[in-house]
Every structure is written in structure tokens, then in C-alpha cells.
Amino acid sequence: MAENPPPSSLRLETATMSDRVAIAVRGDVDAHTAPQLHAVIQTTLEDCSVIELDMGELGFLDSSGLSVIAGAANDLAPLGGRLLIRQPTPSLLSLLEIADMARFVDIVDQLA
């Protein structure tokens, strides 16, 4: 008998402004949920030059999520776009620094 995957622990809410899309990331970004974040980011690439990921309510992010963030920054760069990480948790900020990604994304409004 095949097991059902666990219910998603990720909620994504998008808001579109003139040249940017804000995506509120709430919950966990892992191997099961990273494709959801990737899909939402991909649908916004055509419509904006700035993608803002609000990570203030991020629970957990593993290498799958880090890969999605890196891919988004990489996709935006040739378009002259930017990826903003708003309110990164201390653990996300540490991951971005360890992975040397802090120089490829703009980090704003750090949480204490």
C-alpha cells in the first residue's frame, strides 16, 4: 500500500505591486514543499523585475529551499532583476552566509 505524502506545511501568499511580486513564505521549505515555492516564483518571473520573499514566518528551510532561492536569483540576474529576502530568520541568514549567497540576494529587515 502506497503512503500518502504528509500534508503541506507550507503556505505561500503573493501580492503584486507595480514592478515587484511579494511572496510571503509561511512554514517549512523542504524536499516536499520546495517545488511549490519554485512554481510560484517561476510564474512571477515574466511579470516583474523584483521578487521579494518575506521569510518572517519561515519555520525551516533545507538545501532544497536554498536551491530554489539560488535558482530564483540566477533567473533574475540576466533580466536585470533582483531577489529580496525580507525578514530572514537567524538560521536562514546563517545558511545564506555559509552558502555564500548573501552577495547574490538583497537582505532587508533582518529579524533579531
All heavy atoms as an XYZ file, in Angstrom:
823
protein
N       0.835     -1.167      0.000
C       0.000      0.000      0.000
C       0.893      1.248      0.000
O       1.787      1.377      0.820
C      -0.898     -0.024      1.242
C      -1.706      1.245      1.384
S      -2.499      1.384      2.993
C      -4.053      0.633      2.660
N       0.658      2.171     -0.925
C       1.442      3.400     -1.019
C       1.002      4.380      0.059
O      -0.184      4.510      0.345
C       1.267      4.022     -2.393
N       1.991      5.035      0.641
C       1.680      6.033      1.668
C       1.394      7.373      1.011
O       2.022      7.731      0.022
C       2.859      6.179      2.624
C       3.076      4.972      3.491
C       4.187      5.226      4.494
O       4.353      6.372      4.927
O       4.868      4.257      4.830
N       0.455      8.087      1.585
C       0.184      9.437      1.103
C       1.257     10.365      1.657
O       1.684     10.217      2.793
C      -1.196      9.916      1.579
C      -2.313      9.143      0.919
O      -2.176      8.717     -0.216
N      -3.399      8.961      1.627
N       1.666     11.357      0.854
C       2.641     12.303      1.392
C       2.004     13.107      2.519
O       0.791     13.274      2.564
C       2.978     13.196      0.192
C       1.855     13.018     -0.766
C       1.274     11.663     -0.499
N       2.829     13.600      3.443
C       2.261     14.382      4.540
C       1.632     15.662      4.006
O       2.021     16.155      2.950
C       3.480     14.693      5.417
C       4.650     14.519      4.537
C       4.267     13.520      3.494
N       0.651     16.198      4.719
C       0.047     17.438      4.259
C       1.105     18.546      4.232
O       2.037     18.536      5.024
C      -1.036     17.737      5.302
C      -0.723     16.886      6.468
C       0.096     15.738      5.980
N       0.950     19.449      3.299
C       1.922     20.513      3.143
C       1.985     21.391      4.388
O       0.962     21.779      4.937
C       1.565     21.380      1.933
O       2.467     22.450      1.836
N       3.190     21.664      4.803
C       3.385     22.556      5.935
C       3.857     23.921      5.434
O       4.488     24.665      6.158
C       4.395     21.952      6.909
O       5.623     21.734      6.234
N       3.553     24.216      4.171
C       3.969     25.467      3.558
C       2.758     26.218      3.031
O       1.897     25.641      2.366
C       4.941     25.190      2.402
C       5.437     26.400      1.628
C       6.289     27.298      2.513
C       6.214     25.955      0.404
N       2.698     27.501      3.362
C       1.677     28.382      2.810
C       2.381     29.537      2.110
O       3.289     30.143      2.679
C       0.758     28.920      3.906
C      -0.131     27.866      4.510
C      -1.171     28.452      5.466
N      -0.841     29.714      6.108
C      -0.292     29.845      7.320
N      -0.009     28.792      8.039
N      -0.031     31.043      7.823
N       1.961     29.819      0.899
C       2.547     30.902      0.120
C       1.454     31.885     -0.248
O       0.403     31.487     -0.744
C       3.194     30.357     -1.157
C       4.282     29.311     -0.958
C       4.665     28.682     -2.284
C       5.497     29.929     -0.285
N       1.694     33.144      0.007
C       0.742     34.188     -0.361
C       1.475     35.210     -1.209
O       2.544     35.686     -0.829
C       0.171     34.852      0.894
C      -0.630     33.896      1.754
C      -1.108     34.541      3.045
O      -1.127     35.781      3.136
O      -1.444     33.783      3.965
N       0.908     35.550     -2.354
C       1.560     36.508     -3.240
C       0.778     37.813     -3.302
O      -0.445     37.823     -3.184
C       1.707     35.940     -4.667
O       0.411     35.663     -5.187
C       2.529     34.676     -4.681
N       1.508     38.871     -3.480
C       0.925     40.196     -3.682
C       1.735     40.866     -4.788
O       2.969     40.898     -4.729
C       0.991     41.016     -2.404
N       1.048     41.386     -5.789
C       1.720     42.014     -6.916
C       1.642     43.524     -6.785
O       0.577     44.082     -6.546
C       1.065     41.572     -8.240
O       1.108     40.145     -8.311
C       1.790     42.154     -9.433
N       2.791     44.161     -6.935
C       2.875     45.608     -6.966
C       3.368     45.988     -8.355
O       3.516     45.116     -9.195
C       3.811     46.096     -5.865
C       3.247     45.819     -4.468
S       4.525     45.644     -3.238
C       4.533     43.865     -3.049
N       3.655     47.219     -8.618
C       3.984     47.658     -9.973
C       5.084     46.827    -10.640
O       4.852     46.228    -11.676
C       4.361     49.135     -9.985
O       5.466     49.359     -9.129
N       6.263     46.794    -10.060
C       7.359     46.055    -10.688
C       7.864     44.923     -9.819
O       8.931     44.383    -10.052
C       8.516     46.999    -11.007
C       9.219     47.483     -9.754
O       8.575     47.508     -8.684
O      10.406     47.836     -9.833
N       7.117     44.581     -8.796
C       7.592     43.542     -7.889
C       6.452     42.642     -7.459
O       5.298     43.030     -7.440
C       8.314     44.156     -6.703
C       7.494     44.435     -5.487
C       8.271     45.011     -4.329
N       9.297     45.933     -4.740
C      10.362     46.237     -4.023
N      10.535     45.708     -2.841
N      11.259     47.079     -4.450
N       6.843     41.432     -7.092
C       5.910     40.471     -6.509
C       6.460     40.095     -5.152
O       7.639     39.753     -5.017
C       5.747     39.214     -7.392
C       4.930     38.150     -6.684
C       5.115     39.567     -8.721
N       5.621     40.201     -4.134
C       5.996     39.784     -2.788
C       5.371     38.418     -2.524
O       4.189     38.216     -2.780
C       5.511     40.797     -1.764
N       6.179     37.505     -2.039
C       5.712     36.163     -1.704
C       5.980     35.939     -0.223
O       7.140     35.922      0.201
C       6.431     35.078     -2.538
C       6.260     35.345     -4.035
C       5.908     33.691     -2.159
C       7.137     34.476     -4.917
N       4.924     35.812      0.560
C       5.070     35.508      1.978
C       5.213     34.003      2.115
O       4.354     33.240      1.648
C       3.862     36.009      2.760
N       6.293     33.571      2.714
C       6.598     32.151      2.886
C       6.340     31.811      4.346
O       7.028     32.292      5.234
C       8.065     31.856      2.507
C       8.379     30.384      2.690
C       8.357     32.309      1.075
N       5.339     30.967      4.561
C       4.964     30.596      5.930
C       5.049     29.085      6.080
O       4.376     28.355      5.358
C       3.555     31.077      6.225
C       3.447     32.578      6.213
C       2.082     33.061      6.644
N       2.086     34.488      6.813
C       1.649     35.349      5.911
N       1.141     34.915      4.773
N       1.702     36.639      6.139
N       5.888     28.648      6.995
C       6.027     27.213      7.227
C       7.381     26.710      6.788
O       8.370     27.432      6.791
N       7.411     25.448      6.390
C       8.655     24.754      6.088
C       8.881     24.613      4.585
O       7.962     24.244      3.853
C       8.644     23.352      6.704
C       8.499     23.389      8.216
O       8.815     24.432      8.820
O       8.069     22.373      8.789
N      10.115     24.873      4.157
C      10.511     24.651      2.771
C      11.527     23.521      2.797
O      12.657     23.685      3.254
C      11.102     25.917      2.126
C      11.457     25.640      0.671
C      10.133     27.091      2.232
N      11.086     22.361      2.334
C      11.942     21.172      2.333
C      11.761     20.439      1.010
O      11.172     20.981      0.074
C      11.616     20.275      3.530
C      10.153     19.865      3.590
O       9.477     19.828      2.528
O       9.672     19.568      4.693
N      12.245     19.223      0.932
C      12.180     18.465     -0.319
C      10.750     18.275     -0.821
O      10.522     18.203     -2.026
C      12.859     17.106     -0.142
N       9.793     18.228      0.093
C       8.399     18.035     -0.309
C       7.729     19.326     -0.742
O       6.853     19.316     -1.601
C       7.589     17.409      0.843
C       8.054     16.043      1.212
N       7.879     14.949      0.400
C       8.710     15.594      2.302
C       8.401     13.891      0.968
N       8.920     14.249      2.128
N       8.117     20.450     -0.150
C       7.416     21.704     -0.415
C       8.182     22.672     -1.310
O       7.593     23.605     -1.847
C       7.081     22.416      0.912
O       8.294     22.685      1.616
C       6.144     21.564      1.764
N       9.477     22.465     -1.488
C      10.274     23.363     -2.333
C       9.705     23.487     -3.750
O       9.723     24.591     -4.308
C      11.735     22.912     -2.366
N       9.174     22.411     -4.349
C       8.589     22.573     -5.684
C       7.425     23.578     -5.724
O       7.219     24.244     -6.741
C       8.114     21.158     -6.052
C       9.031     20.261     -5.281
C       9.262     20.986     -3.974
N       6.682     23.699     -4.633
C       5.601     24.686     -4.582
C       6.174     26.094     -4.681
O       5.679     26.931     -5.438
C       4.826     24.576     -3.266
C       4.000     23.332     -3.115
C       3.420     23.279     -1.705
O       3.925     22.571     -0.843
N       2.382     24.052     -1.467
N       7.206     26.374     -3.894
C       7.834     27.689     -3.927
C       8.439     27.947     -5.300
O       8.280     29.036     -5.861
C       8.899     27.800     -2.830
C       9.670     29.118     -2.767
C       8.723     30.301     -2.571
C      10.713     29.060     -1.657
N       9.102     26.968     -5.844
C       9.698     27.099     -7.177
C       8.635     27.453     -8.212
O       8.829     28.359     -9.032
C      10.417     25.802     -7.558
C      10.960     25.818     -8.943
N      12.081     26.531     -9.295
C      10.523     25.225    -10.073
C      12.314     26.369    -10.588
N      11.378     25.582    -11.082
N       7.507     26.767     -8.177
C       6.436     27.010     -9.153
C       5.890     28.428     -9.043
O       5.656     29.097    -10.057
C       5.316     25.988     -8.965
N       5.697     28.899     -7.826
C       5.175     30.259     -7.641
C       6.187     31.280     -8.156
O       5.825     32.232     -8.848
C       4.817     30.514     -6.159
C       4.537     31.987     -5.907
C       3.621     29.673     -5.753
N       7.444     31.084     -7.856
C       8.480     32.001     -8.337
C       8.521     32.005     -9.853
O       8.579     33.068    -10.486
C       9.854     31.651     -7.736
C       9.870     31.996     -6.244
C      10.973     32.370     -8.474
C      11.098     31.511     -5.500
N       8.474     30.843    -10.472
C       8.547     30.754    -11.933
C       7.394     31.491    -12.609
O       7.584     32.093    -13.661
C       8.596     29.291    -12.380
C       9.889     28.589    -12.042
C      11.100     29.262    -12.653
O      11.170     29.490    -13.846
N      12.062     29.616    -11.813
N       6.213     31.436    -12.010
C       5.069     32.122    -12.631
C       5.196     33.641    -12.530
O       4.562     34.358    -13.307
C       3.731     31.685    -12.001
O       3.728     32.018    -10.620
C       3.487     30.210    -12.189
N       6.005     34.135    -11.603
C       6.141     35.582    -11.443
C       7.275     36.176    -12.264
O       7.318     37.383    -12.455
C       6.362     35.947     -9.965
O       7.603     35.409     -9.534
C       5.238     35.432     -9.098
N       8.179     35.363    -12.752
C       9.368     35.879    -13.438
C       9.036     36.726    -14.665
O       9.758     37.665    -14.976
C      10.296     34.733    -13.850
C      11.106     34.104    -12.734
C      11.857     32.882    -13.245
C      12.068     35.096    -12.107
N       7.963     36.410    -15.360
C       7.614     37.138    -16.576
C       7.042     38.514    -16.281
O       7.069     39.390    -17.133
C       6.591     36.337    -17.384
C       7.080     34.985    -17.815
C       5.959     34.143    -18.404
O       4.830     34.649    -18.547
O       6.228     32.984    -18.724
N       6.504     38.693    -15.083
C       5.726     39.890    -14.792
C       6.423     40.934    -13.936
O       5.848     41.984    -13.671
C       4.426     39.482    -14.081
C       3.602     38.526    -14.921
O       3.605     38.674    -16.156
O       2.970     37.629    -14.342
N       7.637     40.661    -13.487
C       8.251     41.626    -12.570
C       9.762     41.574    -12.673
O      10.334     40.625    -13.189
C       7.812     41.348    -11.146
S       8.425     39.792    -10.509
N      10.389     42.619    -12.142
C      11.852     42.656    -12.114
C      12.398     42.410    -10.716
O      13.587     42.218    -10.542
C      12.355     43.997    -12.642
O      11.864     45.054    -11.849
N      11.505     42.423     -9.722
C      11.925     42.190     -8.348
C      10.982     41.175     -7.710
O       9.766     41.315     -7.788
C      11.903     43.499     -7.514
C      12.248     43.221     -6.060
C      12.845     44.533     -8.106
N      11.562     40.149     -7.115
C      10.785     39.194     -6.328
C      11.242     39.347     -4.893
O      12.443     39.326     -4.597
C      10.986     37.742     -6.807
C      10.444     37.576     -8.221
C      10.306     36.762     -5.842
C      10.671     36.205     -8.821
N      10.276     39.522     -4.025
C      10.552     39.710     -2.603
C       9.998     38.504     -1.844
O       8.802     38.234     -1.906
C       9.856     40.986     -2.147
C       9.995     41.294     -0.701
C       9.252     42.577     -0.374
O       9.511     43.621     -1.007
O       8.390     42.517      0.529
N      10.875     37.777     -1.178
C      10.453     36.648     -0.359
C      10.412     37.100      1.091
O      11.453     37.411      1.675
C      11.422     35.470     -0.507
C      11.536     34.842     -1.888
C      12.586     33.730     -1.871
C      10.201     34.309     -2.360
N       9.225     37.166      1.654
C       9.072     37.528      3.063
C       9.210     36.246      3.873
O       8.341     35.383      3.849
C       7.722     38.181      3.304
C       7.541     38.646      4.738
O       8.235     38.126      5.639
O       6.695     39.518      4.961
N      10.311     36.114      4.589
C      10.632     34.892      5.318
C      10.416     35.020      6.817
O      10.895     34.194      7.592
C      12.084     34.500      5.041
C      12.393     34.333      3.575
S      11.425     33.020      2.833
C      12.708     31.956      2.258
N       9.683     36.030      7.253
C       9.474     36.268      8.671
C       8.776     35.140      9.401
O       8.938     34.974     10.607
N       7.997     34.338      8.676
C       7.289     33.213      9.294
C       7.786     31.873      8.773
O       7.075     30.875      8.799
C       5.791     33.363      9.080
C       5.207     34.575      9.798
C       3.712     34.681      9.672
O       3.029     33.641      9.793
O       3.231     35.798      9.439
N       9.035     31.864      8.297
C       9.648     30.625      7.852
C       9.912     29.736      9.058
O      10.456     30.190     10.064
C      10.971     30.930      7.135
C      11.778     29.729      6.648
C      11.060     29.050      5.480
C      13.171     30.168      6.250
N       9.516     28.483      8.948
C       9.785     27.549     10.032
C      11.111     26.844      9.843
O      11.939     26.775     10.746
N      11.339     26.331      8.641
C      12.515     25.507      8.361
C      12.814     25.623      6.885
O      11.901     25.729      6.063
C      12.209     24.042      8.728
C      13.270     23.072      8.310
C      14.424     22.923      9.058
C      13.111     22.310      7.165
C      15.412     22.024      8.663
C      14.086     21.402      6.766
C      15.238     21.266      7.526
N      14.088     25.598      6.534
C      14.497     25.599      5.137
C      15.699     24.689      5.009
O      16.677     24.840      5.748
C      14.856     27.025      4.689
C      15.219     27.151      3.212
C      14.362     28.210      2.550
C      16.685     27.461      3.052
N      15.615     23.712      4.093
C      16.749     22.815      3.876
C      17.420     23.140      2.547
O      17.134     24.169      1.923
C      16.323     21.349      3.986
C      15.446     20.871      2.842
O      15.202     21.631      1.882
O      15.001     19.701      2.900
N      18.296     22.272      2.106
C      19.041     22.532      0.873
C      18.137     22.632     -0.346
O      18.470     23.343     -1.303
C      20.101     21.449      0.654
O      19.496     20.176      0.532
N      16.981     21.989     -0.321
C      16.037     22.101     -1.435
C      15.526     23.530     -1.548
O      15.419     24.086     -2.645
C      14.849     21.162     -1.243
O      15.269     19.836     -1.126
N      15.204     24.114     -0.416
C      14.740     25.501     -0.406
C      15.846     26.468     -0.776
O      15.622     27.443     -1.498
N      17.047     26.197     -0.294
C      18.194     27.027     -0.638
C      18.447     26.991     -2.141
O      18.758     28.014     -2.761
C      19.424     26.534      0.125
C      20.554     27.504      0.337
C      20.095     28.768      1.048
C      21.666     26.830      1.118
N      18.250     25.830     -2.731
C      18.405     25.684     -4.183
C      17.369     26.513     -4.941
O      17.676     27.115     -5.975
C      18.291     24.208     -4.558
O      18.380     24.046     -5.952
N      16.148     26.560     -4.442
C      15.099     27.365     -5.079
C      15.474     28.845     -5.022
O      15.330     29.576     -6.002
C      13.721     27.110     -4.425
C      12.692     28.112     -4.910
C      13.254     25.686     -4.714
N      15.975     29.288     -3.870
C      16.376     30.687     -3.723
C      17.526     31.003     -4.689
O      17.510     32.026     -5.375
C      16.769     30.985     -2.263
C      15.519     30.933     -1.370
C      17.450     32.343     -2.153
C      15.822     31.002      0.111
N      18.517     30.132     -4.752
C      19.646     30.338     -5.660
C      19.183     30.372     -7.111
O      19.630     31.210     -7.903
C      20.690     29.239     -5.466
N      18.280     29.474     -7.460
C      17.764     29.440     -8.822
C      17.005     30.704     -9.187
O      17.135     31.225    -10.299
N      16.229     31.218     -8.244
C      15.472     32.449     -8.495
C      16.424     33.625     -8.716
O      16.236     34.427     -9.637
C      14.525     32.731     -7.337
N      17.453     33.733     -7.870
C      18.430     34.812     -8.038
C      19.134     34.687     -9.385
O      19.350     35.683    -10.090
C      19.437     34.785     -6.894
N      19.456     33.464     -9.763
C      20.115     33.200    -11.033
C      19.212     33.533    -12.217
O      19.667     34.065    -13.231
C      20.548     31.729    -11.081
C      21.520     31.454    -12.190
O      22.401     32.257    -12.457
N      21.383     30.305    -12.825
N      17.922     33.220    -12.108
C      16.971     33.516    -13.189
C      16.736     35.016    -13.346
O      16.516     35.499    -14.454
C      15.626     32.829    -12.923
C      15.697     31.324    -13.075
O      16.663     30.807    -13.674
O      14.766     30.647    -12.583
N      16.758     35.750    -12.239
C      16.500     37.189    -12.286
C      17.693     38.000    -12.783
O      17.514     39.048    -13.415
C      16.089     37.689    -10.898
C      14.670     37.351    -10.469
C      14.509     37.535     -8.965
C      13.666     38.208    -11.225
N      18.892     37.545    -12.508
C      20.097     38.321    -12.829
C      20.187     38.725    -14.298
O      20.406     39.901    -14.598
C      21.353     37.563    -12.388
N      19.998     37.807    -15.276
C      20.126     38.224    -16.673
C      19.019     39.183    -17.116
O      19.151     39.877    -18.116
C      20.037     36.921    -17.470
C      19.949     35.815    -16.511
C      19.817     36.379    -15.138
N      17.933     39.227    -16.349
C      16.826     40.118    -16.676
C      16.996     41.488    -16.011
O      16.129     42.348    -16.134
C      15.505     39.494    -16.206
C      15.203     38.086    -16.711
C      13.977     37.521    -16.017
C      15.004     38.107    -18.224
N      18.102     41.658    -15.285
C      18.313     42.894    -14.552
C      17.465     42.972    -13.300
O      17.292     44.039    -12.725
N      16.942     41.843    -12.873
C      16.078     41.806    -11.709
C      16.837     41.519    -10.430
O      18.045     41.293    -10.446
N      16.088     41.537     -9.336
C      16.696     41.290     -8.027
C      15.795     40.391     -7.197
O      14.576     40.427     -7.335
C      16.872     42.592     -7.258
C      17.782     43.568     -7.900
C      17.916     44.817     -7.090
N      16.731     45.047     -6.274
C      16.536     46.096     -5.525
N      17.422     47.032     -5.470
N      15.445     46.240     -4.803
N      16.423     39.648     -6.324
C      15.704     38.838     -5.352
C      15.959     39.440     -3.976
O      17.104     39.586     -3.562
C      16.168     37.381     -5.379
C      15.468     36.445     -4.385
C      13.992     36.293     -4.749
C      16.141     35.092     -4.360
N      14.872     39.810     -3.301
C      14.968     40.358     -1.955
C      14.526     39.304     -0.963
O      13.503     38.646     -1.168
C      14.060     41.578     -1.789
C      14.265     42.762     -2.710
C      13.203     43.816     -2.427
C      15.648     43.341     -2.539
N      15.271     39.160      0.103
C      14.883     38.297      1.212
C      14.531     39.228      2.364
O      15.402     39.918      2.901
C      16.015     37.339      1.638
C      16.521     36.520      0.457
C      15.565     36.459      2.805
C      15.573     35.491     -0.068
N      13.256     39.272      2.706
C      12.793     40.155      3.772
C      12.602     39.349      5.052
O      12.095     38.246      5.039
C      11.474     40.807      3.365
C      10.950     41.800      4.392
C       9.781     42.604      3.864
N      10.114     43.406      2.701
C      10.823     44.540      2.724
N      11.300     44.989      3.862
N      11.055     45.204      1.618
N      13.047     39.903      6.150
C      12.902     39.316      7.477
C      13.439     37.882      7.567
O      12.745     36.981      8.036
C      11.446     39.341      7.924
C      10.858     40.720      8.055
C       9.455     40.676      8.605
O       9.176     39.926      9.537
N       8.575     41.454      8.029
N      14.669     37.651      7.118
C      15.196     36.283      7.250
C      15.359     35.912      8.719
O      15.751     36.747      9.529
C      16.545     36.354      6.539
C      16.959     37.778      6.694
C      15.681     38.575      6.619
N      15.031     34.697      9.028
C      15.262     34.202     10.383
C      16.775     34.101     10.593
O      17.539     34.036      9.618
C      14.618     32.821     10.580
O      15.224     31.903      9.657
C      13.110     32.862     10.362
N      17.228     34.080     11.828
C      18.673     33.933     12.064
C      19.248     32.678     11.402
O      20.357     32.714     10.858
C      18.783     33.877     13.586
C      17.602     34.665     14.069
C      16.507     34.339     13.087
N      18.503     31.576     11.411
C      19.031     30.354     10.797
C      19.109     30.489      9.272
O      20.070     30.020      8.657
C      18.196     29.132     11.192
O      16.865     29.268     10.766
N      18.127     31.159      8.648
C      18.194     31.374      7.203
C      19.345     32.306      6.862
O      20.085     32.062      5.911
C      16.873     31.948      6.680
C      16.871     32.343      5.199
C      17.232     31.158      4.310
C      15.534     32.934      4.807
N      19.515     33.343      7.630
C      20.611     34.275      7.391
C      21.952     33.539      7.475
O      22.831     33.737      6.634
C      20.551     35.411      8.408
C      21.453     36.598      8.165
C      21.232     37.200      6.793
C      21.239     37.632      9.239
N      22.087     32.674      8.448
C      23.304     31.886      8.598
C      23.522     30.980      7.384
O      24.637     30.888      6.854
C      23.230     31.056      9.877
O      24.381     30.279     10.029
N      22.450     30.320      6.926
C      22.559     29.460      5.737
C      22.983     30.254      4.512
O      23.827     29.799      3.730
C      21.217     28.782      5.444
C      20.880     27.527      6.205
C      19.463     27.070      5.869
C      21.863     26.424      5.882
N      22.389     31.431      4.326
C      22.742     32.259      3.175
C      24.209     32.671      3.225
O      24.885     32.693      2.195
C      21.846     33.495      3.114
C      20.371     33.250      2.791
C      19.568     34.532      2.978
C      20.191     32.686      1.395
N      24.700     32.966      4.408
C      26.096     33.360      4.555
C      27.032     32.170      4.334
O      28.039     32.293      3.638
C      26.324     33.991      5.921
C      25.675     35.359      6.019
C      25.699     35.947      7.418
O      26.168     35.279      8.366
O      25.236     37.088      7.565
N      26.690     31.018      4.896
C      27.522     29.820      4.727
C      27.604     29.420      3.259
O      28.660     29.036      2.758
C      26.986     28.652      5.585
C      27.233     28.940      7.063
C      27.606     27.321      5.170
C      26.511     28.002      8.005
N      26.465     29.519      2.559
C      26.414     29.142      1.147
C      26.937     30.257      0.239
O      26.907     30.115     -0.986
C      24.979     28.789      0.759
N      27.398     31.349      0.830
C      27.922     32.498      0.087
C      26.874     33.077     -0.867
O      27.200     33.567     -1.936
C      29.195     32.117     -0.669
C      30.023     33.336     -1.049
O      29.902     34.381     -0.371
O      30.764     33.260     -2.042
N      25.617     32.994     -0.462
C      24.537     33.528     -1.293
C      24.137     34.934     -0.884
O      23.398     35.590     -1.603
C      23.319     32.607     -1.231
C      23.514     31.329     -1.981
S      22.081     30.241     -1.893
C      20.733     31.321     -2.242
N      24.616     35.393      0.252
C      24.235     36.722      0.724
C      24.659     37.803     -0.265
O      24.057     38.866     -0.297
C      24.825     36.983      2.106
N      25.642     37.524     -1.102
C      26.064     38.526     -2.088
C      25.213     38.501     -3.360
O      25.317     39.386     -4.191
C      27.545     38.360     -2.410
C      27.894     37.048     -3.022
C      29.410     36.892     -3.108
N      29.737     35.574     -3.576
C      30.484     35.326     -4.629
N      31.000     36.311     -5.314
N      30.737     34.094     -4.979
N      24.356     37.491     -3.517
C      23.516     37.380     -4.709
C      22.074     37.793     -4.466
O      21.289     37.877     -5.408
C      23.529     35.948     -5.245
C      24.903     35.494     -5.645
C      25.569     34.544     -4.907
C      25.533     36.035     -6.755
C      26.835     34.128     -5.264
C      26.801     35.633     -7.120
C      27.459     34.675     -6.372
N      21.714     37.990     -3.212
C      20.362     38.412     -2.860
C      20.467     39.655     -1.979
O      21.492     39.885     -1.350
C      19.574     37.297     -2.116
C      19.423     36.052     -2.983
C      20.211     36.945     -0.787
N      19.423     40.437     -1.978
C      19.369     41.606     -1.095
C      18.614     41.210      0.160
O      17.488     40.717      0.075
C      18.667     42.769     -1.783
C      19.459     43.309     -2.973
O      20.692     43.248     -2.935
O      18.818     43.772     -3.929
N      19.241     41.400      1.295
C      18.622     41.038      2.572
C      18.174     42.320      3.260
O      18.968     43.236      3.457
C      19.618     40.258      3.448
C      20.032     38.972      2.725
C      19.010     39.966      4.814
C      21.176     38.237      3.354
N      16.877     42.360      3.591
C      16.308     43.552      4.230
C      15.502     43.163      5.448
O      14.947     42.065      5.529
C      15.440     44.368      3.240
C      16.290     44.981      2.151
C      14.353     43.515      2.615
N      15.434     44.076      6.393
C      14.614     43.895      7.598
C      14.940     42.602      8.335
O      14.069     41.758      8.545
C      13.115     43.930      7.274
C      12.687     45.230      6.655
O      13.353     46.243      6.904
O      11.688     45.229      5.939
N      16.180     42.444      8.754
C      16.565     41.231      9.478
C      15.810     41.142     10.802
O      15.596     42.143     11.472
C      18.067     41.240      9.761
C      18.898     41.043      8.544
C      20.373     41.078      8.847
O      21.096     41.666      8.103
N      20.828     40.449      9.903
N      15.418     39.932     11.161
C      14.797     39.693     12.463
C      15.885     39.622     13.520
O      16.997     39.187     13.255
C      14.006     38.373     12.455
C      12.769     38.333     11.561
C      12.167     36.936     11.592
C      11.747     39.356     11.997
N      15.559     40.049     14.711
C      16.545     39.998     15.812
C      16.672     38.600     16.351
O      15.823     37.782     16.265
C      16.133     40.950     16.916
